[in-house]
Amino acid sequence: MRNINYTTMMVKRFYYLCCLLLFGPSCGQTSEDSIIQGKSAPAPVDSATASITIIRDGNKIASYESRTANAVLDSDVLMIEMNSPDSKFSMMGYIGGSRSGKYVLDQRQQRGKASISIYHDGSGIPASLTPTEGQFSLIAMNGKSCSGSFSGSLKDQQGNTYTIRGYFSKVAVRNIQAGK
């Protein structure tokens, strides 16, 4: 019994340490906060940019620059996240490949295709928008950063047509290689 409790305690400590190392240094703290407190500011991502525009029936209903765009490479799958500064919108992209090229948008995540979903916490549009037609272009992918663009469209249950367009440039990529 004592051995099981000790193992459980060590696993919990390891988990908390990992969380601290991954999320602790920068959560909720701006570069200015770090400088004021006498700490060095986190290294900026070299000119990373990302932007998304959402159009409903020909009228722009939202547009934002994502200051916290990031990407994760897991084997041969690239996942990209671009959130609005006010956290009202979140774009999740899945690319079933890690090479530069054009990927057809699909609602399902599958090899050789891409899917994007916009999640929204406000009113006026559906909580989730996933284009059924369109294309995701991965222009540059070098393992450390990625650049590209996407454009897709869908119709909601009320018959409204949504178009989602976006681009990203020099977004940092974290390589996690599944199973290794």
Contacts in CASP RR format, 6 or more apart in sequence:
PFRMAT RR
TARGET T0000
AUTHOR 0000-0000-0000
METHOD contacts of the structure
MODEL  1
MRNINYTTMMVKRFYYLCCLLLFGPSCGQTSEDSIIQGKSAPAPVDSATA
SITIIRDGNKIASYESRTANAVLDSDVLMIEMNSPDSKFSMMGYIGGSRS
GKYVLDQRQQRGKASISIYHDGSGIPASLTPTEGQFSLIAMNGKSCSGSF
SGSLKDQQGNTYTIRGYFSKVAVRNIQAGK
25 42 0 8 1.000
26 42 0 8 1.000
31 41 0 8 1.000
31 42 0 8 1.000
31 44 0 8 1.000
34 40 0 8 1.000
34 41 0 8 1.000
34 42 0 8 1.000
35 41 0 8 1.000
45 170 0 8 1.000
45 171 0 8 1.000
45 172 0 8 1.000
46 145 0 8 1.000
46 170 0 8 1.000
47 169 0 8 1.000
47 170 0 8 1.000
48 69 0 8 1.000
48 145 0 8 1.000
48 168 0 8 1.000
48 169 0 8 1.000
48 170 0 8 1.000
48 171 0 8 1.000
48 172 0 8 1.000
49 65 0 8 1.000
49 69 0 8 1.000
49 167 0 8 1.000
49 168 0 8 1.000
49 169 0 8 1.000
49 170 0 8 1.000
50 65 0 8 1.000
50 66 0 8 1.000
50 69 0 8 1.000
50 82 0 8 1.000
50 166 0 8 1.000
50 167 0 8 1.000
50 168 0 8 1.000
50 169 0 8 1.000
50 171 0 8 1.000
51 63 0 8 1.000
51 64 0 8 1.000
51 65 0 8 1.000
51 66 0 8 1.000
51 166 0 8 1.000
51 167 0 8 1.000
51 168 0 8 1.000
52 62 0 8 1.000
52 63 0 8 1.000
52 64 0 8 1.000
52 66 0 8 1.000
52 82 0 8 1.000
52 84 0 8 1.000
52 89 0 8 1.000
52 91 0 8 1.000
52 118 0 8 1.000
52 164 0 8 1.000
52 165 0 8 1.000
52 166 0 8 1.000
53 60 0 8 1.000
53 62 0 8 1.000
53 63 0 8 1.000
53 164 0 8 1.000
53 165 0 8 1.000
53 166 0 8 1.000
54 60 0 8 1.000
54 61 0 8 1.000
54 62 0 8 1.000
54 63 0 8 1.000
54 89 0 8 1.000
54 118 0 8 1.000
54 125 0 8 1.000
54 129 0 8 1.000
54 162 0 8 1.000
54 163 0 8 1.000
54 164 0 8 1.000
55 61 0 8 1.000
55 162 0 8 1.000
55 163 0 8 1.000
55 164 0 8 1.000
55 165 0 8 1.000
56 125 0 8 1.000
56 160 0 8 1.000
56 161 0 8 1.000
56 162 0 8 1.000
57 160 0 8 1.000
57 161 0 8 1.000
58 161 0 8 1.000
58 163 0 8 1.000
61 125 0 8 1.000
62 84 0 8 1.000
62 89 0 8 1.000
64 84 0 8 1.000
64 85 0 8 1.000
64 89 0 8 1.000
65 85 0 8 1.000
66 82 0 8 1.000
66 83 0 8 1.000
66 84 0 8 1.000
66 85 0 8 1.000
66 91 0 8 1.000
66 168 0 8 1.000
67 85 0 8 1.000
68 82 0 8 1.000
68 83 0 8 1.000
69 80 0 8 1.000
69 81 0 8 1.000
69 82 0 8 1.000
69 83 0 8 1.000
69 168 0 8 1.000
69 171 0 8 1.000
70 80 0 8 1.000
70 81 0 8 1.000
70 171 0 8 1.000
70 172 0 8 1.000
70 174 0 8 1.000
71 78 0 8 1.000
71 79 0 8 1.000
71 80 0 8 1.000
71 81 0 8 1.000
71 146 0 8 1.000
71 171 0 8 1.000
71 172 0 8 1.000
71 173 0 8 1.000
71 174 0 8 1.000
72 78 0 8 1.000
72 79 0 8 1.000
72 173 0 8 1.000
72 174 0 8 1.000
72 175 0 8 1.000
72 176 0 8 1.000
73 79 0 8 1.000
73 98 0 8 1.000
73 143 0 8 1.000
73 173 0 8 1.000
73 174 0 8 1.000
73 175 0 8 1.000
73 176 0 8 1.000
73 177 0 8 1.000
74 176 0 8 1.000
74 177 0 8 1.000
74 178 0 8 1.000
75 98 0 8 1.000
75 177 0 8 1.000
75 178 0 8 1.000
76 96 0 8 1.000
76 97 0 8 1.000
76 98 0 8 1.000
76 111 0 8 1.000
77 94 0 8 1.000
77 95 0 8 1.000
77 96 0 8 1.000
77 97 0 8 1.000
77 98 0 8 1.000
78 94 0 8 1.000
78 95 0 8 1.000
78 96 0 8 1.000
78 97 0 8 1.000
78 98 0 8 1.000
78 138 0 8 1.000
78 141 0 8 1.000
78 146 0 8 1.000
78 173 0 8 1.000
79 92 0 8 1.000
79 93 0 8 1.000
79 94 0 8 1.000
79 95 0 8 1.000
80 91 0 8 1.000
80 92 0 8 1.000
80 93 0 8 1.000
80 95 0 8 1.000
80 146 0 8 1.000
80 168 0 8 1.000
80 171 0 8 1.000
81 90 0 8 1.000
81 91 0 8 1.000
81 92 0 8 1.000
81 93 0 8 1.000
82 90 0 8 1.000
82 91 0 8 1.000
82 168 0 8 1.000
83 89 0 8 1.000
83 90 0 8 1.000
83 91 0 8 1.000
84 90 0 8 1.000
87 121 0 8 1.000
88 120 0 8 1.000
88 121 0 8 1.000
88 122 0 8 1.000
89 118 0 8 1.000
89 119 0 8 1.000
89 120 0 8 1.000
90 118 0 8 1.000
90 119 0 8 1.000
90 120 0 8 1.000
91 116 0 8 1.000
91 117 0 8 1.000
91 118 0 8 1.000
91 119 0 8 1.000
91 164 0 8 1.000
92 116 0 8 1.000
92 117 0 8 1.000
92 119 0 8 1.000
93 114 0 8 1.000
93 115 0 8 1.000
93 116 0 8 1.000
93 117 0 8 1.000
93 136 0 8 1.000
94 109 0 8 1.000
94 114 0 8 1.000
94 115 0 8 1.000
94 116 0 8 1.000
95 103 0 8 1.000
95 114 0 8 1.000
95 136 0 8 1.000
95 138 0 8 1.000
96 103 0 8 1.000
96 109 0 8 1.000
96 110 0 8 1.000
96 111 0 8 1.000
96 112 0 8 1.000
96 113 0 8 1.000
96 114 0 8 1.000
97 103 0 8 1.000
97 111 0 8 1.000
97 112 0 8 1.000
97 138 0 8 1.000
98 141 0 8 1.000
98 143 0 8 1.000
99 138 0 8 1.000
99 141 0 8 1.000
100 138 0 8 1.000
100 139 0 8 1.000
100 140 0 8 1.000
100 141 0 8 1.000
101 137 0 8 1.000
101 138 0 8 1.000
101 139 0 8 1.000
102 135 0 8 1.000
102 136 0 8 1.000
102 137 0 8 1.000
102 138 0 8 1.000
103 112 0 8 1.000
103 113 0 8 1.000
103 114 0 8 1.000
103 135 0 8 1.000
103 136 0 8 1.000
103 137 0 8 1.000
103 138 0 8 1.000
104 113 0 8 1.000
104 114 0 8 1.000
104 134 0 8 1.000
104 135 0 8 1.000
104 136 0 8 1.000
105 113 0 8 1.000
105 114 0 8 1.000
105 115 0 8 1.000
105 116 0 8 1.000
105 131 0 8 1.000
105 132 0 8 1.000
105 133 0 8 1.000
105 134 0 8 1.000
105 135 0 8 1.000
105 136 0 8 1.000
105 150 0 8 1.000
105 152 0 8 1.000
106 113 0 8 1.000
106 114 0 8 1.000
106 115 0 8 1.000
106 132 0 8 1.000
107 115 0 8 1.000
107 130 0 8 1.000
107 132 0 8 1.000
108 115 0 8 1.000
109 115 0 8 1.000
114 135 0 8 1.000
114 136 0 8 1.000
114 150 0 8 1.000
115 130 0 8 1.000
116 130 0 8 1.000
116 131 0 8 1.000
116 136 0 8 1.000
116 150 0 8 1.000
116 152 0 8 1.000
116 164 0 8 1.000
117 128 0 8 1.000
117 129 0 8 1.000
117 130 0 8 1.000
118 128 0 8 1.000
118 129 0 8 1.000
118 130 0 8 1.000
118 164 0 8 1.000
119 127 0 8 1.000
119 128 0 8 1.000
120 126 0 8 1.000
120 127 0 8 1.000
120 128 0 8 1.000
120 129 0 8 1.000
121 127 0 8 1.000
125 162 0 8 1.000
126 156 0 8 1.000
126 157 0 8 1.000
129 154 0 8 1.000
129 156 0 8 1.000
129 162 0 8 1.000
129 164 0 8 1.000
130 154 0 8 1.000
131 152 0 8 1.000
131 153 0 8 1.000
131 154 0 8 1.000
131 162 0 8 1.000
131 164 0 8 1.000
132 153 0 8 1.000
132 154 0 8 1.000
133 152 0 8 1.000
133 153 0 8 1.000
133 154 0 8 1.000
134 150 0 8 1.000
134 151 0 8 1.000
134 152 0 8 1.000
134 153 0 8 1.000
135 150 0 8 1.000
135 151 0 8 1.000
135 152 0 8 1.000
136 148 0 8 1.000
136 149 0 8 1.000
136 150 0 8 1.000
137 148 0 8 1.000
137 149 0 8 1.000
137 150 0 8 1.000
138 146 0 8 1.000
138 147 0 8 1.000
138 148 0 8 1.000
139 147 0 8 1.000
139 148 0 8 1.000
139 149 0 8 1.000
140 146 0 8 1.000
140 147 0 8 1.000
140 148 0 8 1.000
141 147 0 8 1.000
141 173 0 8 1.000
143 173 0 8 1.000
143 175 0 8 1.000
144 172 0 8 1.000
144 173 0 8 1.000
145 170 0 8 1.000
145 171 0 8 1.000
145 172 0 8 1.000
145 173 0 8 1.000
146 168 0 8 1.000
146 171 0 8 1.000
146 173 0 8 1.000
147 168 0 8 1.000
147 169 0 8 1.000
147 170 0 8 1.000
147 171 0 8 1.000
148 167 0 8 1.000
148 168 0 8 1.000
148 169 0 8 1.000
149 165 0 8 1.000
149 166 0 8 1.000
149 167 0 8 1.000
149 168 0 8 1.000
150 164 0 8 1.000
150 165 0 8 1.000
150 166 0 8 1.000
150 167 0 8 1.000
151 163 0 8 1.000
151 164 0 8 1.000
151 165 0 8 1.000
151 166 0 8 1.000
152 163 0 8 1.000
152 164 0 8 1.000
152 165 0 8 1.000
153 161 0 8 1.000
153 162 0 8 1.000
153 163 0 8 1.000
153 164 0 8 1.000
154 161 0 8 1.000
154 162 0 8 1.000
155 161 0 8 1.000
155 162 0 8 1.000
156 162 0 8 1.000
END
